[in-house]
């Protein structure tokens, strides 16, 4: 089994940093062999990443080190990949780059190297698009938990009160829960039916597989949350929504 090199970043020191500096020098990037990942080494890594077409973040993760050692990686993200993804998602390159630098240990967004966002709509407000990108990793890592549902709703700018079956009086059916879901559209107006459908669909994809849920839609009026009736009848508002096992 191949052992991945440890991710090296500012402040690290040791023999592996010296090896990194030696390899950088061999590629023509000038850096002193100090064994310390100081600003000069970070700048040298950025220079190498830029020349190799990698994501430029100054962090020598496994992918940067593999390329530096002469091994190609078809899953490695390039700066062009980031630019293309930002264009497709409708967000600034800098916003997506921030996700990479903060969330990724230079080993891809997820184990398969992909940034997994289960759904995406062009009409969503830019704030929602940014939040969906920024929370994608955390949601995927906790998928199948109540916490992931909270994070999904938060990324859509909503709030939720979750009542699990054992918290109900009397106790509900095992593996069920109820959501009091509060959403607002742009400018604080009521969320559209399409937007609500998008959020519910994302909850379906994120919830525990065997769990069913009901929900009541609410709206925040003068800081008071309460269930309200919408112009379009929410015919499924109090029905158990069951994920198709074949789609999970």
N, C-alpha and C positions, 0 to 999 in steps of 0.2 A: 504494500500500500504506500502510495506517495504521500510524504508528509509536506504540507504546505509551509512555506516560510512564514514567520510571524510578520504581521504588519508593522512597518517602521514609520515613525512620525517624529515631529519635533520633540526634543527632550530625551529620546532614546539613546542608548549607548551600548557598546559591546562589540564583539567580534563580527556579528552579522552586519552591523553598521559599517565596519571597515570593509567587509566584502562588498557591500552595496557601493561604497565610495570607490573601491577598486574597479568595479564593473562600469561605473559611470565614467571613470577616467579612461577606461579602455574603449569606450564609445566616442571619445573625443570631448566629453563634457568635463571641464576642469574643476576639480574639487580636492581639497587637502584630505589626506588619510588620517583623520583624527579619531575615528571610532565614536564620534559624537554626532548626533543628528541635529546640528546647529542650523541657523538660517541659511548659511552658504550651501549646506547639503540639500535643504529643502528647495532652494532656488535651482540647484543642479537637477534635482528630480523633476521639477516642473519643466525645465528646459528639455530633458530627455522625453518626458511624456508628450510635450508639444511636438517634438520632432518625430515621435513614433506614432502620432495620431491617437494617443490614449486620452482619457479624461484627465484634464490638467488640474490636479488638486494638491500636489506637493506631498502626497502620502505614498510611500512605497509599500503598497499592498501586494498580495500574492500575484496578481495579474501583472502589475508593473514589473515585479521582480522576474516573473517568467519571461516576459518580453526582453527584459534587460539581459537575461541569461541566454537569449537566442531561441526561446521557445515561443511559438505563436499560440494564441488562444482565440478560437473563433467566437467565443462568447464575450470577449472583452469589449467594453463600450468605448467607442471613440468619441472625440469631440463632435464629429459629424453626426454620430448617432444621437447625441444629446440634443443637437440643434434640430434634427429632424423630428425627434420625439416632442420637443417643446413646441414646434410648429403644429404638429398633429394634435397635441393636447390644448393648444391655444393659450399657453403660458409663456412667460419670458424665459429665455435660456438661463438667466441668472437664478430664477426660482427653482428650476429643475436641478441646476448645478448645486444649489444649496442642499437639496434633498440628498443628492449623491454624497456630498462632503460630510453631512451630519449623520445620515442614516446608514450609509454603506461602508463596511470595513474593507473597501476595495475588492470585494469578492462578489459583486453583483447585488441587486436588490433582494433577491430571494435565492434559495439554493440552485434553482435552474437558471439563474442569471437574468431573470425578467422582472420588470416592474409590473406588478399585477394589480390592475384596476378593473374590477368586474364590469363596470358600466361607465359610459361617458356620453354626455349629451352636449351638443354645440350651444344650446340655448341657455345652459346654466350660467349664472353670474360668475365673473372672473374670480371672486372671492371663494366661491364654492369649488371651482376648478382647482385653485391653488390648494385648498384644504384637502380635496380628494387626493391630489398628488402627495402632499406632505404627510398624510396619515395612511397611505396605502400599505406601507410595510408593517406598521404596527397592527393594522386591522388584519392583514393576512396571517401574521404570527399568532394572533389571538382568535382567529376565526373559529366559530363554533362555541363561543362563550357569550355570556350576557354583556361582559365588558366590551366586546367587539361591536355589539349592537349599539351600545351607548356611543362608541367612537364613530360609527357610521352616521348616526343621526347628528352628532355634533359636527361632523364634516359637512353636512348639508345645512348647517346653521340652525338646527332645531334643538329642542330639549325633550327629554323623555322621563317619565316616571314608570319604572318597571315593577310590576307586582307578580312575583312567582307564585305558583300554585300553592305552595306551603305557607305563603304569607296571607292568603285570602281567608275570609271568614264567611261561611265555613270553607275548609280547605278545598281547593279545586282539583281537577283531574291531574294526576302526576304527569310531569313533562310538558306542562302548559304554562303560559304566562300572559299577562295583559299589559299593554302599553297605553299610556296616556301620552300621545304624541302631539307636540306643539311645533308647528312650522310657520314661517312667514316668508313671503316673497320679497322681492326687491323693494326697498323703501318702507318696509313694514306692513305692506298690504297682505291680504290673504294669499296663501300659496295656491297656485293653480292646481287643478285636478291632475294634470299631467305630472307636475312636480311631486305631488303626493304619491302618485303611482310609482315614480322613479325611486323614491325613498323606501316605499314598502317592498318593491322588488329587490332592492339592495339588502334590506333586512332579511328577506327570504333566503338570499344567497349566503348570508353571514351567520344566521342563527344556528344553534345546535341542531344537527340533522334530525333527531327524533322528536324535537320539540315543536308543538303547535302554538299559535298565539292568536289572540284577539286584540283589537286596538280601538281606542276612541280618539278621534281627532280633536285637538283643542287649539285655541288661539290665545296669544298673550295680549290682553287688553288692559291698559293702565296697570301693568305689572301684576295682573291677576290672571292666573291660568284656569281655564274652565272649558269643558266640552261644549261645542256649539254645533249648529246645523249649517251645512253648506247648501248652496243653490243646487249643486249636483248631488243627488242622493248617494251616500256611500253605502252601496248595497252590501258590501262585504265587511262593513265596519265591525260587526259583532259575530262574524263567522270565523271558524278556525281556518287558518291559512296553512296548507300542508305542502311542504316542498316535494316536488316530484323526485323520488329516489333515484331515477335514472339521470337526473340533471345535477345531482350532488357529487 
